[in-house]
């Protein structure tokens, strides 16, 4: 799932039925509340990586 920097944390109820439980569990695990602006979410650590699958 991708959220723009000016977006909000998604509401599990707005997801497809099969995804609603997964999204709800993920939000609970991360301690996030639906509707919270993403700009208000504190970032503790950042990982910048790369995928080697596209290399020839």
ZADOMI-199250 format. One record per atom (N, C-alpha, C, O): x, y, z negated; residue in one letter. Coordinates in steps of 0.001 Angstrom, whole numbers, plus 500000, padded with zeros to 6 digits. Example, Ala and Ser with C-alpha at 12.3 -4.5 7.8 and 13.67 -1.06 7.14 Angstrom:
residues 2
513190494310492200A;512300495500492200A;513200496700492200A;514236496681491535A;512850497750492920S;513670498940492860S;512900500030492130S;513409501138491961S;
//
This chain:
residues 56
500846498838500000X;500000500000500000X;500898501233500000X;501913501271499304X;500523502225500773X;501278503469500873X;500373504614500454X;499205504673500839X;500926505525499659X;500175506695499206X;501004507926499546X;502187507974499209X;500415508928500207X;501177510144500503X;501484510913499217X;500798510737498210X;502501511754499248X;502926512495498065X;501819513389497518X;501818513714496331X;500886513788498361X;499770514609497879X;498505513772497663X;497412514322497523X;498652512448497637X;497522511538497430X;497277511257495960X;497903511854495084X;496358510341495704X;496024509931494340X;496137508415494219X;496106507697495219X;496269507938492981X;496304506501492719X;494960505925493163X;493917506442492762X;494955504874493978X;493696504335494503X;492831503690493420X;493329503209492403X;491534503696493670X;490570503044492785X;490346501631493307X;490000501457494475X;490536500619492466X;490330499243492919X;488931499012493488X;488755498183494381X;487944499733492980X;486574499559493460X;486416499989494915X;485461499582495576X;487341500806495421X;487281501246496804X;487977500298497770X;488007500556498974X;488536499207497264X;489254498237498089X;488316497124498545X;487214496965498021X;488772496370499517X;488034495183499918X;487910494266498714X;488785494265497848X;486851493495498643X;486589492632497495X;487793491782497118X;488115491658495936X;488460491198498104X;489585490308497798X;490794491062497275X;491653490464496627X;490885492365497541X;492020493153497070X;491743493878495759X;492679494271495063X;490480494059495416X;490119494851494240X;490762494312492968X;491298495084492174X;490716493004492766X;491299492417491557X;492818492584491548X;493406492887490509X;493448492387492699X;494903492519492799X;495341493951492521X;496298494177491781X;494648494911493108X;494985496324492892X;494765496690491428X;495595497374490829X;493659496241490851X;493378496512489439X;494450495948488529X;494880496614487587X;494886494731488799X;495940494094488002X;497253494862488137X;497956495072487148X;497582495278489347X;498822496024489583X;498805497361488849X;499804497746488241X;497681498072488899X;497582499359488208X;497717499176486702X;498394499957486033X;497075498149486176X;497164497870484741X;498613497564484351X;499107498070483343X;499284496747485141X;500681496382484880X;501583497617484847X;502476497721484006X;501341498556485776X;502179499750485869X;501730500869484943X;502416501884484824X;500575500697484277X;500078501731483372X;499547502950484099X;499650504069483597X;498976502738485286X;498446503839486089X;496926503842486056X;496291502796485922X;496352505041486180X;494904505202486196X;494445505639487587X;495058506522488187X;493367505029488109X;492830505450489403X;492496506943489398X;492006507476488403X;492764507598490506X;492434509014490655X;493520509965490178X;493406511173490384X;494570509453489548X;495670510305489090X;496463510784490304X;496862509967491133X;496702512094490425X;497532512567491536X;498919511927491458X;499517511860490384X;499417511465492581X;500717510799492607X;501824511752492162X;502851511310491646X;501623513053492356X;502628514037491941X;502750514132490425X;503713514713489925X;501791513571489681X;501836513583488214X;502422512294487630X;502514512156486411X;502817511355488487X;503363510082488022X;504871510228487819X;505606510551488752X;505319509985486583X;506740510091486253X;507506508941486912X;507069507791486880X;508645509269487502X;509497508267488143X;510740508082487276X;511500509026487060X;510945506853486778X;512107506554485940X;513320506141486766X;514440506581486509X;513083505296487752X;514167504752488569X;513727504715490024X;512543504566490326X;514684504852490908X;514401504797492341X;515389503829492975X;516584503867492679X;514892502971493839X;515748502067494602X;515577502400496068X;514459502410496584X;516679502673496738X;516651502909498179X;517431501764498807X;518631501617498573X;516755500969499592X;517388499814500209X;517145499801501699X;516545500718502260X;517613498763502317X;517382498609503748X;517072497152504045X;517470496249503309X;516367496950505117X;515996495608505545X;516900495216506707X;517027495960507680X;517517494067506607X;518421493625507675X;517709492810508741X;518342492373509702X;516418492596508595X;515679491787509567X;515673492392510967X;515573491661511953X;515778493712511068X;515711494363512363X;517040494464513081X;517102494972514201X;518084493995512466X;519406494079513100X;519586492963514119X;519143491834513910X;520235493295515211X;520517492295516255X;521928491806516162X;522343490963516958X;
//
